[in-house]
Amino acid sequence: MEGIKLKDVVKASAQQRSGISSPYFDLGASIALAEAVLKHGGGTCSPDQLAAWLGYKSTGSGTFLTRLSAASKHFGLVDVSGQRIAISERAHKILAPVMPEDAVQAKVDAFLSPTLFSKVFERFRGTSLPPEVGLKNLFLNEYKVLPDRVAQAVRIFLNSADQAGFFQASGDRTRLVKPSFSTQPILVPASAPVQSEATHEKPRFGGAGGDGPSGIHSAISGLLRELPPPGTPWSAVQKQRFFDAFRATIDFIYPEESQS
């Protein structure tokens, strides 16, 4: 049986030729799709595997194709190439972040990836969104969204903004505000023993960049704190995600010398 092709995914998302296209599924559904690829396939899979994991009967399902299109073409969470679907670097940062702010930034980037969404954000940056009826008129008259798609497009836009954290600052769905990317300091648990002067005299690891316990860089110490207690069952996929995150952290903190 002939499998899914990239052109099928693109075609499924190109049904609005008179104006700006919008995804048929929101950001949360697209993240869930990428999570299925990571959880069941370790980061890559075939279209028929993904369709089965998501509960679709066929890769030719219009619903499956439009959902895959939202995750790939609109939000940039998976890459489709022939019979191979792989999560993108953006999705990896959301699902297995090295630092918490990595996931925040990646969700913001994903939300602003659709042209329609980024245009609405720039238009109403620093001010309140119009009521829902106003958004519908805007989508229909200015952005030329097809009439039978307007209500759904507005709902998906609002849901995706919420899922990306753009309504957290205002506390409601009236203003789009980018989430903060500032890192929170890693706190030593209150039960941790107080270091003696002798402890402070021990050699520091990590050089000047160390700011965690014993001089270990905070990114590494924060990642190590994500380890489960000894003896806790841990799947091969979870272990691999941790190893990948640890390797990426080491590569970031200790860049290799350029070969001249």
C-alpha positions in Angstrom: 0.0 0.0 0.0 1.3 3.4 -0.9 2.2 5.4 2.2 1.8 9.0 3.1 3.8 11.6 1.2 4.9 15.0 2.2 2.8 16.5 -0.6 -0.3 14.9 1.0 0.4 16.7 4.2 1.0 20.0 2.5 -2.2 19.6 0.4 -4.2 18.9 3.5 -3.3 22.3 4.9 -3.7 24.3 1.7 -7.5 24.4 1.5 -7.6 28.2 2.1 -6.1 29.5 -1.1 -7.8 32.9 -1.0 -6.2 34.1 2.3 -3.9 33.2 5.2 -4.1 29.5 6.2 -4.6 28.4 9.8 -4.1 25.0 11.4 -7.0 22.7 11.9 -5.7 21.5 15.3 -4.4 23.6 18.2 -0.9 23.6 19.7 -1.9 21.2 22.4 -3.0 18.6 20.0 0.1 19.0 18.0 2.4 18.7 21.0 0.5 15.5 21.9 1.2 14.2 18.4 4.9 14.8 18.8 4.8 13.3 22.2 3.4 10.1 20.7 6.3 9.9 18.3 8.8 10.3 21.2 7.0 8.0 23.6 6.2 5.1 21.3 8.9 5.5 18.6 11.8 7.1 20.5 11.6 10.2 18.3 10.9 8.7 14.8 8.3 6.5 13.3 6.4 5.7 10.1 3.0 7.3 9.2 1.1 4.1 9.7 2.6 3.7 13.2 1.7 7.2 14.2 -1.9 6.8 12.8 -2.3 3.7 14.9 -0.9 5.3 18.1 -3.3 8.3 17.7 -6.3 6.0 17.1 -6.8 6.7 13.3 -7.9 3.8 11.1 -5.8 4.9 8.1 -3.0 7.3 7.1 -5.4 8.5 4.4 -7.8 9.9 7.0 -8.4 13.6 6.3 -8.4 14.2 10.1 -5.1 12.5 10.5 -3.5 14.4 7.6 -4.7 17.8 8.8 -3.5 17.0 12.3 -0.1 16.0 11.0 -0.1 19.1 8.9 -0.8 21.3 11.9 2.1 19.7 13.8 4.6 19.9 10.9 3.7 22.7 8.6 2.2 25.2 11.0 3.8 24.6 14.4 7.1 23.0 13.3 7.0 20.2 15.9 7.6 17.2 13.5 9.5 16.8 10.2 7.9 14.6 7.5 10.1 13.1 4.9 8.8 10.2 2.8 7.9 7.4 5.1 9.7 8.9 8.1 8.2 11.3 10.7 10.6 12.7 13.3 10.2 15.2 16.1 11.9 18.5 15.6 14.4 20.2 17.8 11.6 22.6 18.9 9.4 19.6 20.0 12.4 18.1 21.8 12.8 21.3 23.8 9.1 21.2 24.8 9.0 17.5 25.7 12.5 17.0 27.1 13.9 20.4 28.0 17.3 20.8 29.5 16.2 23.9 31.4 12.5 24.9 32.1 12.9 28.1 30.0 13.7 26.0 27.0 10.2 24.6 26.9 8.7 28.1 27.4 10.6 29.6 24.5 9.9 26.6 22.3 6.1 26.9 22.9 6.2 30.6 22.1 8.1 29.9 18.9 5.6 27.2 18.0 2.6 29.5 18.6 4.0 32.3 16.6 5.0 30.0 13.7 1.6 30.2 11.9 1.5 33.5 9.9 -2.1 34.2 11.0 -1.2 33.8 14.7 1.9 36.0 14.5 0.0 38.7 12.6 -2.7 38.8 15.2 -0.1 38.9 18.0 1.7 41.9 16.4 -1.5 43.7 15.7 -2.7 43.6 19.3 0.7 43.6 21.1 0.4 45.7 24.2 -3.4 46.1 24.0 -6.5 44.0 24.5 -7.9 41.6 22.0 -11.3 42.4 20.5 -14.3 40.2 21.7 -14.7 37.0 19.9 -17.1 38.4 17.3 -14.5 41.0 16.5 -11.8 38.4 16.0 -14.2 36.5 13.7 -14.7 39.6 11.6 -11.0 40.3 11.5 -10.2 36.7 10.3 -13.0 36.9 7.7 -12.6 40.3 6.3 -8.9 41.2 6.6 -7.1 37.8 6.7 -9.6 36.2 4.2 -10.2 33.0 6.2 -13.0 31.1 4.5 -16.4 31.8 6.2 -17.0 28.1 7.2 -13.6 28.1 8.8 -13.7 31.4 10.8 -15.2 30.1 14.0 -12.9 27.1 14.2 -9.8 29.3 13.3 -10.6 31.7 16.1 -11.1 28.9 18.6 -7.8 27.2 17.7 -6.0 30.5 17.9 -7.3 31.3 21.4 -6.7 27.7 22.6 -3.2 27.7 21.2 -2.4 31.1 22.8 -3.5 29.7 26.1 -1.5 26.5 25.7 1.6 28.5 24.9 1.2 30.7 28.1 0.2 34.0 26.4 -2.8 34.5 28.7 -1.0 33.8 32.0 0.2 37.3 32.6 -3.2 38.9 32.2 -5.1 36.1 33.9 -7.7 36.0 31.2 -8.2 35.7 27.4 -8.1 39.4 26.7 -4.4 40.2 26.2 -1.6 38.4 24.5 1.6 38.7 26.6 4.8 36.7 25.9 5.7 34.4 28.8 8.8 35.3 30.7 11.9 33.2 29.9 13.8 34.2 33.0 15.4 31.3 34.9 14.6 30.6 38.5 17.5 29.9 40.8 18.0 26.3 41.8 17.5 26.1 45.6 19.3 23.7 47.8 16.7 21.7 49.9 16.3 22.9 53.5 17.3 19.5 54.7 20.7 19.7 53.0 23.6 19.8 55.5 25.4 23.1 56.0 28.8 23.0 54.4 31.8 23.4 56.6 34.8 25.6 55.9 36.7 22.4 54.9 34.1 21.7 52.3 34.5 25.1 50.8 38.2 24.6 50.5 37.7 21.5 48.3 38.6 22.0 44.6 35.7 23.4 42.6 34.5 21.5 39.6 33.3 23.3 36.5 35.6 26.3 36.7 34.2 29.8 36.8 30.9 28.7 35.3 30.1 26.5 38.3 27.3 27.9 40.5 25.7 24.7 41.8 26.6 22.4 44.7 30.4 21.8 44.9 30.8 24.3 42.0 28.9 22.1 39.5 27.1 24.2 36.9 23.5 24.9 37.8 22.2 23.4 34.6 23.9 20.1 35.4 22.9 20.0 39.1 19.3 20.9 38.1 19.2 18.1 35.6 20.6 15.6 38.1 17.8 16.6 40.5 15.3 15.2 37.9 16.7 11.7 38.5 14.1 9.4 40.3 15.0 7.8 43.6 17.3 4.7 43.3 15.3 1.6 42.6 12.5 3.4 40.8 11.4 1.7 37.5 12.5 3.8 34.6 11.7 2.9 31.0 14.3 2.8 28.2 12.7 5.8 26.5 12.8 7.9 29.7 16.5 7.0 30.2 17.3 7.9 26.7 15.6 11.3 27.0 17.6 12.0 30.1 20.9 10.9 28.4 20.1 13.1 25.4 19.3 16.1 27.7 22.5 15.5 29.7 24.6 15.3 26.5 23.1 18.5 25.1 23.8 20.2 28.4 27.5 19.1 28.4 27.9 20.2 24.8 26.4 23.7 25.6 28.5 24.3 28.8 31.7 22.8 27.4 31.9 23.7 23.6 34.5 21.9 21.6 37.5 23.9 20.5 37.2 24.9 16.8 39.7 23.3 14.5 41.8 25.9 12.6 
